[in-house]
Amino acid sequence: MKILVCMKQVPQKDAPLELNETGTWIREDVSYEVNEPDAYALEEALRQKEKHGGEVVVITAGPARAAQVLREALAKGADRAIHLEDHAFVGLDPFNTAQAFFAAIKDEKFDLIFTGLQSDDYGYAQTGVILAELLGWPHATIIMQIEKSDSGIRVKRELEAGYFQFVDIPLPAVLTIQSGINKLRYATLIGIKQAKNKPLRKVIMPEVQSAIGGNLQKIERLYVPQKAKNTEIIEGPPGEVAKKLVDKLRNEVRVL
């Protein structure tokens, strides 16, 4: 099977974050890492390749620094990479990001496209399903298991309250992968060396500009939560204190 994995570079979880001057996003001078759900999408793609053969291609969009996620993926076993390289890609909404990916892969014929369930920064969880719509392919979200069948694939979807759903899907298809579907692998020393010789195609903004329009979603402003403490001490006999506490929990805090 020929599988495309959409990946993203996001700020590190433990990185100190500060808003930019306009308050619309964070400052650029921060450490970055691979979006964790995308790492699980890559892992599942590599396992499918090991079972059924084929090719795993990884794609990302962003400035030069975003190539790091592609190099890590190649070191883990991906066969080649596609980098939509321009800082302008960072500000695209999910629809335009999907449009850019669609334009970049229009000449390729994939059996499956994997994305992480959502990104750790914006958290929209939309790019994968929009890409499926642009391609005209069936899609399924929150995938926990994939088995190849004679007619396509059978997937296990995570629902609410501990329930799961099994769905048969024809190929080609787009799947958004849930974190924790498998245990992530580490890149080996041999894999890191081999990654340097694997193909990495760069796509510049003018090549996909015609597919991109104005953003349909945008962040007007971000606000940092304000920390505040308001401690109240209830004094008096134990019985009276208990009565006052229950009254506050019921009528003020409303947790009873």
C-alpha positions in Angstrom: 0.0 0.0 0.0 1.1 3.5 -0.7 0.4 5.7 2.4 0.7 9.4 2.9 1.2 10.8 6.4 0.4 14.4 7.1 2.6 15.8 9.9 3.0 19.1 11.7 5.6 20.8 13.8 4.2 22.3 17.0 5.6 24.1 20.0 7.0 21.8 22.7 4.6 20.9 25.4 6.8 22.2 28.2 8.1 25.2 26.3 7.5 28.6 28.0 5.0 30.4 25.7 4.6 34.1 25.2 2.1 35.9 22.9 3.3 37.9 19.9 2.8 41.6 19.7 -0.6 41.4 18.2 -1.8 38.8 20.7 -3.0 36.5 17.9 -0.5 33.7 18.4 2.7 32.8 20.2 6.2 34.2 19.6 8.4 32.3 17.1 11.4 32.0 19.5 10.3 28.8 21.1 11.3 25.1 20.8 9.4 22.9 18.5 8.7 19.2 18.2 6.6 16.7 16.1 2.9 16.9 16.8 2.2 13.8 19.0 -0.9 12.5 17.2 1.0 12.7 13.9 3.7 10.6 15.4 1.1 7.9 16.0 -0.2 8.2 12.5 3.4 7.7 11.2 3.8 4.7 13.4 0.7 3.0 12.1 1.7 3.7 8.5 5.0 2.1 9.1 3.4 -0.9 10.6 1.0 -1.2 7.7 4.0 -1.1 5.3 5.7 -3.8 7.3 2.6 -6.0 7.1 1.6 -5.4 3.5 4.6 -3.8 1.7 4.4 -0.5 -0.2 5.6 3.0 0.5 5.2 5.6 3.2 5.5 9.2 2.2 5.4 12.1 4.8 4.3 15.7 4.1 4.4 18.9 6.1 3.9 22.6 5.6 5.9 25.4 7.2 9.2 27.2 7.3 12.6 25.6 7.0 12.6 24.5 10.6 9.6 22.3 9.9 11.8 19.9 7.9 12.9 18.5 11.2 9.7 16.5 11.5 10.3 15.0 8.0 13.9 14.1 8.8 12.7 12.3 12.0 10.0 10.4 10.0 12.6 9.4 7.3 14.9 8.2 10.1 12.1 6.0 11.5 11.4 4.3 8.2 9.4 6.6 5.9 10.6 6.3 2.2 10.4 9.9 1.1 9.1 13.3 2.1 7.3 16.4 0.7 7.9 19.8 2.3 5.6 22.8 1.5 8.3 25.3 2.5 7.2 28.8 3.4 6.5 30.6 6.6 3.1 31.7 5.0 1.8 28.1 5.4 1.9 28.6 9.2 -1.0 31.0 9.1 -3.3 28.9 7.0 -6.6 27.6 8.4 -7.5 23.9 8.0 -9.4 24.4 4.7 -6.4 26.1 3.0 -3.9 23.7 4.5 -5.9 20.8 3.1 -6.1 22.7 -0.3 -2.3 23.2 -0.3 -1.7 19.5 0.5 -4.3 18.5 -2.2 -2.5 20.6 -4.8 0.9 19.2 -3.8 -0.1 15.6 -4.2 -2.5 15.8 -7.1 -0.2 13.8 -9.3 0.3 11.0 -6.8 -1.9 7.9 -6.3 -2.2 7.0 -2.7 -4.2 4.1 -1.2 -4.4 5.7 2.3 -3.8 9.1 3.8 -3.2 9.3 7.6 -3.3 12.4 9.8 -3.2 12.7 13.5 -6.5 13.2 15.2 -5.7 16.8 15.8 -2.8 19.2 16.3 -1.5 20.0 19.8 -1.5 23.7 19.0 -4.7 24.7 17.2 -6.6 21.5 17.9 -9.0 22.0 15.0 -9.2 18.3 14.0 -10.4 19.3 10.6 -7.5 19.1 8.0 -7.8 15.4 7.5 -11.6 15.3 6.9 -11.5 18.4 4.6 -8.7 16.7 2.6 -10.9 13.6 2.2 -13.7 15.8 0.9 -11.4 17.5 -1.6 -10.3 14.1 -2.8 -13.8 12.7 -2.9 -12.6 9.8 -0.7 -14.4 8.1 2.3 -12.9 8.9 5.7 -13.1 7.8 9.3 -11.9 9.5 12.5 -10.4 8.5 15.9 -9.0 5.3 14.5 -7.6 2.7 17.0 -7.0 -0.3 14.7 -6.7 -1.0 11.0 -7.0 -4.4 9.3 -6.7 -4.9 5.6 -9.6 -6.9 3.9 -10.4 -8.1 0.5 -12.6 -5.2 -0.2 -10.5 -2.5 1.5 -9.9 -2.0 5.2 -11.8 -2.6 8.5 -11.2 0.1 11.1 -11.9 0.4 14.8 -13.1 3.8 15.9 -13.1 5.1 19.5 -16.5 6.4 20.6 -17.6 7.9 23.9 -18.0 6.1 27.2 -15.7 3.3 26.4 -17.6 2.2 23.2 -16.0 1.3 19.9 -17.3 1.1 16.3 -16.1 -1.2 13.5 -16.4 0.1 10.0 -15.6 -1.4 6.6 -14.1 1.2 4.2 -13.1 0.9 0.5 -9.8 2.2 -0.7 -8.6 4.9 -1.2 -9.5 6.5 2.1 -8.4 9.1 4.6 -8.1 8.2 8.3 -7.4 10.4 11.4 -5.4 8.3 13.9 -5.9 8.4 17.7 -3.0 8.8 20.0 -2.0 5.6 21.7 -3.0 3.3 18.8 0.5 1.7 19.1 3.8 2.1 20.9 6.0 4.6 19.2 9.4 3.5 17.9 12.7 5.3 18.1 14.9 6.1 15.1 17.9 3.8 14.9 21.4 5.0 14.1 21.3 3.3 10.8 17.9 4.9 10.1 19.3 8.4 10.8 22.2 7.8 8.4 19.9 6.4 5.7 17.5 9.4 6.1 20.1 11.7 4.6 19.9 10.0 1.3 16.1 9.7 1.0 14.2 11.9 -1.4 12.8 15.2 0.0 10.8 17.2 -2.5 10.3 20.9 -1.7 7.1 22.7 -2.9 7.2 26.5 -2.7 4.2 28.7 -2.2 3.8 29.8 -5.9 3.3 26.2 -6.9 0.1 25.8 -4.8 -0.9 29.5 -4.5 -3.8 29.1 -7.0 -5.5 26.5 -4.7 -5.3 28.8 -1.6 -7.8 31.6 -0.8 -8.6 33.7 2.2 -8.8 32.0 5.5 -12.3 30.9 6.6 -11.2 30.7 10.2 -8.9 33.0 12.1 -7.9 33.7 15.7 -8.8 37.3 16.7 -6.9 37.3 20.0 -5.5 35.0 22.6 -5.6 35.6 26.3 -3.4 34.2 29.0 -5.5 32.8 32.0 -5.2 35.0 35.0 -4.2 33.2 38.2 -6.2 34.3 41.3 -6.8 32.9 44.7 -9.6 33.6 47.1 -9.3 31.7 50.3 -12.2 31.8 52.8 -11.9 30.3 56.3 -15.1 29.1 57.9 -14.8 29.3 61.7 -17.1 28.0 64.5 -18.2 24.7 66.0 -17.7 21.6 63.8 -21.5 21.2 63.2 -22.0 24.8 62.2 -18.8 24.8 60.0 -20.1 21.6 58.2 -23.5 23.2 57.6 -22.0 26.4 56.2 -19.6 24.4 54.0 -22.5 22.3 52.5 -24.5 25.4 51.9 -21.6 27.1 50.0 -20.9 23.9 47.9 -24.6 23.7 47.0 -25.5 27.3 46.4 -22.2 29.1 45.5 -19.9 26.5 44.0 -22.9 24.4 42.8 -21.1 21.0 43.0 -23.8 19.3 45.1 
